[in-house]
Amino acid sequence: MTAENQGSGRQANNAQDLAQAFQELAKGERAASALENHLSSIEKKIDELLAGMDPDHLQAWEAREAANADASSSGNGNPAQGRSEKQEEAGSKSR
């Protein structure tokens, strides 16, 4: 093989590699776009659920979540105890 043939062969390989890279990039962009659309849909559903909540219930829930976050960040929180308290609250509300 001559030097000229080797050079054109490398150019062809480089062009193929570049085309494949662009195809993979386009595929990644499509996947990212699909994920963003799905996330937007989920955020919309969350907003609708929050808008439908009773304001007093929402404030109580936010306060519990803040207290749980403080307890878990300080290392003093017992996750099992927190779950049982929430389960008791849910049981008393349904009665």
Beta strands, then each sheet from edge to edge (+ up, - down):
end
